[in-house]
Amino acid sequence: MKRTMNTLDLNDLYYFAQVVEQRGFAAAGRALQEPKSKLSRRISALETRLGVRLLERTSRSFRVTEVGEAFYEHCRNITREAGDAQALVAETRVEPQGRIRFSCPTGLLDLLSPSLPAFLERYPKIRLQVLAVDRAVDLVQEGIDLALRVRIDLTSDSGLIMRTLGLSRRILVASPRTARAVGPDIESLAATSTLSTNDTAGEVSWRLEGPAGEVRKIQIEPRLACADFSAVRHAAVAGLGVAFLPDHTCRDLLDDGRLVRVFPQWRGLEGTVHLVFTTRRGLPLSVRAFIDHLVSAFPENAL
């Protein structure tokens, strides 16, 4: 039985259902625009594979057998489901719809969030699930359609399709009062009260690039360590220490003077902000639309 089912052609099931519904080979041939002889040959082969008679036909009569009637009900359901599946795919190619699972670092949510309502209003049939995480998610294993990442080294994303959005730079910031108390050179950061967005225990390493391109690694033991950028920004404004933050997360605070740059000639290594996804071929229209939206939401001066 297993071997028989493996050799069935779904087209034959469709042909059989049409022959039953049209009450004959000639009428089914006209409806399908297929030769009557072809349909007769395919149904005969189907009966041979199944080992039963589905139709009784002579030159003057046409009758569906009892097993043929039962078989027809299943064939009709199969062809109906196939039609519904095809219609569903066709509909998604016309209008973006369905669920999108999108992974985004917490530090970029402030920049991204204001643009999400406009996207959802434009595409009312899309459901967006945003995973705010600071780890590198596994797109395939976790069923994620699209991930936003910031990397200095892009080798970890080499197996994925990548779309670059811009560059992110970390800068040293503090309240004006805290900045005035910082020592004269970059090494003095090790003895300064600091605030880290790395919430691992113990010392943290800050990699900084100087005006001549030299790179320094400063070991600090932060007074506050929190992965949430907002918490670190508030602590910096309150004068608790020097923070090392992406410039786009504190631009407004720099503009109104609540924060100032510390050692402005030094900055973190540039990170590439990019989208990653598994394939271009067969990418759902909804995901394509979201990619285009994110590209437009990240103008060159956004980072």
C-alpha positions as CSV (number, residue, x, y, z in Angstrom):
1,M,0.0,0.0,0.0
2,K,2.8,2.4,0.9
3,R,4.4,1.8,-2.6
4,T,1.1,2.4,-4.3
5,M,0.5,5.8,-2.6
6,N,4.0,6.9,-3.5
7,T,3.4,6.3,-7.2
8,L,0.1,8.3,-7.3
9,D,0.1,11.5,-9.4
10,L,-1.9,14.3,-7.9
11,N,-2.9,15.4,-11.4
12,D,-4.7,12.0,-11.8
13,L,-6.7,12.7,-8.7
14,Y,-7.7,16.0,-10.1
15,Y,-8.6,14.5,-13.5
16,F,-10.7,11.8,-11.8
17,A,-12.6,14.4,-9.7
18,Q,-13.4,16.4,-12.8
19,V,-14.6,13.3,-14.7
20,V,-17.0,12.5,-11.8
21,E,-18.2,16.1,-11.5
22,Q,-18.7,16.5,-15.2
23,R,-20.4,13.1,-15.5
24,G,-18.2,11.8,-18.3
25,F,-14.9,12.0,-20.1
26,A,-16.1,14.2,-23.0
27,A,-17.6,16.9,-20.7
28,A,-14.5,16.8,-18.5
29,G,-12.2,17.1,-21.5
30,R,-14.1,20.2,-22.6
31,A,-13.9,21.7,-19.1
32,L,-10.2,21.0,-18.8
33,Q,-9.3,21.6,-22.4
34,E,-7.7,18.2,-22.5
35,P,-8.3,15.4,-25.0
36,K,-10.9,12.8,-23.9
37,S,-8.5,10.0,-24.8
38,K,-5.9,11.4,-22.4
39,L,-8.3,11.5,-19.5
40,S,-9.5,8.0,-20.2
41,R,-5.9,6.7,-20.4
42,R,-4.9,8.5,-17.1
43,I,-7.9,7.2,-15.2
44,S,-7.3,3.7,-16.5
45,A,-3.7,3.9,-15.3
46,L,-4.9,5.2,-11.9
47,E,-7.3,2.2,-11.5
48,T,-4.5,-0.2,-12.4
49,R,-2.2,1.3,-9.7
50,L,-5.0,1.2,-7.1
51,G,-6.1,-2.2,-8.2
52,V,-9.8,-1.3,-8.1
53,R,-12.5,-0.2,-10.6
54,L,-13.5,3.4,-10.0
55,L,-15.8,3.9,-13.0
56,E,-18.0,1.6,-15.0
57,R,-18.2,3.0,-18.6
58,T,-19.4,1.7,-21.9
59,S,-20.2,3.5,-25.1
60,R,-23.6,4.3,-23.7
61,S,-23.3,4.5,-20.0
62,F,-21.2,6.0,-17.2
63,R,-21.3,5.0,-13.6
64,V,-19.1,5.7,-10.5
65,T,-18.6,2.6,-8.5
66,E,-19.1,2.5,-4.7
67,V,-15.4,2.6,-4.0
68,G,-15.1,5.3,-6.7
69,E,-17.6,7.5,-4.9
70,A,-15.7,7.2,-1.6
71,F,-12.4,7.8,-3.5
72,Y,-13.9,10.9,-5.2
73,E,-14.8,12.5,-1.9
74,H,-11.1,12.4,-0.9
75,C,-10.0,13.6,-4.3
76,R,-12.3,16.5,-4.1
77,N,-11.0,17.5,-0.7
78,I,-7.4,17.2,-1.9
79,T,-8.0,19.3,-5.0
80,R,-9.9,21.9,-3.0
81,E,-7.1,22.2,-0.5
82,A,-4.6,22.5,-3.3
83,G,-6.6,25.3,-4.8
84,D,-6.9,27.1,-1.5
85,A,-3.1,26.8,-1.0
86,Q,-2.5,28.2,-4.5
87,A,-4.9,31.0,-3.9
88,L,-3.2,31.8,-0.5
89,V,0.2,32.0,-2.2
90,A,-1.2,34.1,-5.0
91,E,-2.8,36.5,-2.5
92,T,0.5,37.0,-0.7
93,R,2.2,37.9,-3.9
94,V,-0.4,40.7,-4.5
95,E,-0.6,42.2,-1.0
96,P,2.0,41.8,1.8
97,Q,0.4,39.9,4.7
98,G,1.2,37.4,7.5
99,R,3.5,37.5,10.5
100,I,7.0,38.8,10.4
101,R,9.4,37.9,13.2
102,F,12.1,40.6,13.5
103,S,15.1,40.6,15.8
104,C,16.5,44.0,16.9
105,P,19.2,45.0,19.4
106,T,17.7,47.0,22.3
107,G,20.0,49.9,21.6
108,L,18.4,50.5,18.2
109,L,14.8,50.3,19.2
110,D,14.6,54.0,20.1
111,L,15.7,54.8,16.5
112,L,13.5,52.3,14.9
113,S,10.3,52.4,17.0
114,P,8.8,55.7,15.7
115,S,8.7,54.3,12.1
116,L,6.8,51.1,13.0
117,P,3.3,52.5,13.2
118,A,3.5,53.9,9.7
119,F,4.6,50.5,8.3
120,L,1.7,48.7,10.0
121,E,-0.8,51.3,8.9
122,R,0.3,50.9,5.3
123,Y,0.1,47.1,5.5
124,P,-2.9,46.2,7.7
125,K,-2.7,42.5,7.0
126,I,0.9,42.2,8.4
127,R,1.5,41.2,12.0
128,L,4.9,42.3,13.3
129,Q,6.7,40.5,16.2
130,V,9.8,42.4,17.4
131,L,12.3,40.5,19.5
132,A,14.4,43.0,21.4
133,V,17.5,41.0,22.2
134,D,21.2,41.8,22.2
135,R,22.4,38.3,21.2
136,A,23.0,36.9,17.8
137,V,19.9,34.9,17.1
138,D,19.8,31.8,14.9
139,L,17.3,32.8,12.2
140,V,16.6,29.2,11.1
141,Q,16.4,27.5,14.5
142,E,14.3,30.3,16.0
143,G,12.1,30.9,13.1
144,I,13.1,34.5,12.6
145,D,12.5,36.2,9.2
146,L,14.9,39.1,9.6
147,A,17.4,40.4,12.1
148,L,19.1,43.8,12.6
149,R,22.7,43.5,13.7
150,V,25.6,45.8,14.4
151,R,29.0,44.2,13.8
152,I,32.6,45.4,13.5
153,D,33.6,42.1,12.0
154,L,31.0,40.7,9.5
155,T,32.4,37.2,9.3
156,S,29.8,35.7,11.6
157,D,27.1,36.7,9.1
158,S,28.9,35.2,6.1
159,G,26.3,32.5,5.6
160,L,23.4,34.9,5.4
161,I,22.1,37.5,2.9
162,M,23.1,40.9,4.2
163,R,21.7,44.4,3.5
164,T,23.8,47.3,4.9
165,L,21.9,50.2,6.4
166,G,24.7,52.4,7.8
167,L,27.5,52.8,10.4
168,S,27.2,53.0,14.2
169,R,29.9,54.7,16.3
170,R,30.3,54.7,20.0
171,I,31.4,57.8,21.8
172,L,32.4,58.7,25.3
173,V,29.8,61.0,27.0
174,A,29.2,62.4,30.5
175,S,27.4,65.2,32.3
176,P,29.4,68.5,32.1
177,R,30.2,68.2,35.8
178,T,31.6,64.7,35.4
179,A,33.5,65.6,32.3
180,R,35.4,68.3,34.0
181,A,36.6,65.8,36.6
182,V,38.1,63.4,34.1
183,G,41.9,63.2,33.9
184,P,44.0,64.6,31.1
185,D,44.5,61.5,29.0
186,I,42.6,58.5,27.7
187,E,44.3,56.2,30.2
188,S,42.7,58.1,33.0
189,L,39.4,56.4,32.2
190,A,40.5,53.3,34.1
191,A,40.4,55.4,37.3
192,T,37.2,57.2,36.5
193,S,33.6,56.2,37.4
194,T,32.2,54.6,34.3
195,L,28.9,53.2,33.1
196,S,28.7,50.2,30.8
197,T,26.1,48.7,28.5
198,N,27.8,45.3,29.0
199,D,26.1,43.6,31.9
200,T,28.5,40.8,32.4
201,A,30.2,40.6,35.8
202,G,33.6,42.1,36.5
203,E,35.8,44.2,34.3
204,V,34.8,45.4,30.9
205,S,37.1,46.3,28.0
206,W,36.5,49.4,25.9
207,R,38.2,49.4,22.5
208,L,38.9,53.0,21.4
209,E,40.4,54.4,18.2
210,G,42.4,57.6,18.5
211,P,42.9,60.5,16.1
212,A,45.9,58.9,14.4
213,G,44.1,55.5,14.0
214,E,45.8,53.9,17.0
215,V,43.6,51.5,19.0
216,R,43.6,51.4,22.8
217,K,41.9,48.8,25.0
218,I,40.9,50.4,28.3
219,Q,40.0,48.0,31.1
220,I,37.3,49.5,33.4
221,E,35.2,48.2,36.3
222,P,31.9,50.0,35.8
223,R,29.9,51.6,38.6
224,L,26.8,50.7,36.7
225,A,26.4,47.9,34.2
226,C,23.1,47.6,32.3
227,A,22.3,46.4,28.8
228,D,19.5,48.9,28.6
229,F,20.9,52.0,26.9
230,S,18.2,54.3,28.4
231,A,19.2,53.4,31.9
232,V,22.9,54.1,31.2
233,R,21.9,57.5,29.5
234,H,19.9,58.5,32.6
235,A,22.8,57.6,34.9
236,A,25.2,59.6,32.7
237,V,22.9,62.7,32.8
238,A,22.7,62.3,36.6
239,G,26.5,62.5,36.8
240,L,27.3,59.0,37.9
241,G,30.1,58.5,35.4
242,V,31.4,58.3,31.8
243,A,29.3,56.2,29.4
244,F,30.4,54.6,26.1
245,L,27.3,54.8,23.9
246,P,26.3,54.8,20.2
247,D,26.1,58.4,19.1
248,H,22.6,58.2,17.8
249,T,21.3,57.2,21.2
250,C,22.4,60.4,22.9
251,R,22.3,63.0,20.1
252,D,19.4,64.9,21.7
253,L,21.1,65.0,25.1
254,L,24.3,66.3,23.4
255,D,22.3,69.0,21.5
256,D,20.7,70.3,24.7
257,G,23.9,70.2,26.8
258,R,22.8,67.6,29.3
259,L,25.7,65.4,28.0
260,V,29.0,66.4,26.5
261,R,31.6,64.4,24.8
262,V,34.7,63.2,26.7
263,F,37.9,62.8,24.8
264,P,36.1,63.7,21.5
265,Q,39.1,62.7,19.5
266,W,38.6,59.1,20.6
267,R,35.7,56.9,19.6
268,G,34.7,53.3,19.3
269,L,35.5,51.2,16.3
270,E,32.8,51.6,13.6
271,G,30.2,49.0,13.5
272,T,28.1,48.2,10.4
273,V,24.4,48.3,10.9
274,H,22.9,45.6,8.6
275,L,19.9,43.4,8.1
276,V,20.4,39.6,7.7
277,F,18.0,37.1,6.3
278,T,18.3,33.6,4.9
279,T,17.5,33.9,1.2
280,R,16.4,36.2,-1.6
281,R,14.5,33.6,-3.6
282,G,11.0,33.0,-2.3
283,L,11.3,35.8,0.3
284,P,7.7,36.6,1.4
285,L,6.4,39.9,0.0
286,S,5.8,41.1,3.6
287,V,9.4,40.7,4.5
288,R,10.5,42.4,1.3
289,A,8.2,45.3,2.2
290,F,9.7,45.5,5.7
291,I,13.2,45.5,4.4
292,D,12.4,48.4,2.1
293,H,10.8,50.2,5.0
294,L,13.8,49.8,7.3
295,V,16.1,51.0,4.6
296,S,14.1,54.2,4.2
297,A,14.0,54.6,8.1
298,F,17.7,54.6,8.2
299,P,18.9,57.6,6.2
300,E,22.6,58.2,6.0
301,N,22.6,60.8,8.7
302,A,20.6,58.6,11.1
303,L,23.7,57.0,12.7
